[in-house]
């Protein structure tokens, strides 16, 4: 599948509104590096989608 653990992606993280633009840009650049998939196929998409649904249910 991929080297990205979708269960570890910023669990419970809330955007910090106190970050400067430069800090936020650096954070986003690091996230972009971290969220690289070796492959992305229908199974990866399904697993990611299911994780998002479960996380949304948990937060509501």
N, C-alpha and C positions, 0 to 999 in steps of 0.2 A: 504494500500500500504506500504509505508515505512516511517520512521521518518526523512528521508533525503530530504531537500528541494532542488531539483536539480536546481532551479532558483537562489539559493544563493551560489552555489559552486564556490568560487573564481572568481566571476564576474570580467572580465577584468584584471585579475591578470597576470602579466608577471614575469617570473622567475628572481629573483634578483641575478645577477651574483657576487655580492659582499659578499654574505653570506659565512661564513666559512663552512667547511664540517660538523662540529658539529651542527651549527645553522640549516643547511639544513636538517640534520638528525632529529633534534627535530621537525622542521616544518613538515616533512614528517610523522613522528610518530603521530603528532596531526591530520594531515589530515586523516590518516588511522583510527584513533578513530572516527573522525567526519563523515566519509563516510561509516558507518555501516548501512546496511539495516536490518529491522526486518524480512522482507521477500523479495524475489527477484523472481518474476514470469515474464511471458511473457508481462504483462501489464506494469510492472516496466521497463523492458528492452525497450519496445516500447517508453515509455515516455522519458526515458533517451536518447535513440537514436534520437528521434525527437528534443529534446532540443539541443543535440550536433550538429545536422544538422543546426538548426536555428542559433545557435551561430557561426558556421563556415560561414554561409551566411552573417551574420551581420559583421563579421570581415574581409570579403574579399572585 
